[in-house]
Amino acid sequence: MYIRTVTVNNQVGLHARPATFFIQKANEFKSSIWIEKDERRINAKSLLGVLSLGIIKGMTMDIAADGPDEQEAVEALEQLINTNFSDYES
């Protein structure tokens, strides 16, 4: 299992379009991927799960993955968050 802690800094947090982009990226990987926040763990490939966490700007969360491409998956999702989803906004 590979885990990283990230801080969401884009204006709307992990809601609506950014959540959709996050899930699309997560689904590119074979590993099981979770978001952990406040002792809750949800499937990072589930839109309802991601939205249910209510992650807004400035919040931190853990991204965890377990599987054949776990490190690559977590690092790609971390980069997506750290660049404020800029790859998708253009």
SULTAMO-V778863 format. One record per backbone hydrogen bond with DSSP energy under -0.5 kcal/mol. CO is the residue of the C=O (numbers start at 0). NH is the residue of the N-H. If there is no record, write none. Layout:
co->[CO;CO]
nh->[NH;NH]
//
This chain:
co->[1;3;5;6;7;9;12;14;14;15;16;17;18;19;20;21;22;24;25;31;32;33;34;35;36;39;41;42;44;45;46;47;48;49;50;54;55;58;60;61;61;62;63;64;65;66;68;69;70;71;72;73;74;75;76;77;78;79;80;82;84;84;85]
nh->[64;62;60;8;57;12;14;17;18;19;20;21;22;23;24;25;26;27;28;65;43;63;41;61;39;36;34;45;46;49;50;51;52;52;53;13;58;7;5;35;63;3;33;1;31;69;72;73;74;75;76;77;78;79;80;81;82;84;83;85;87;88;89]
//
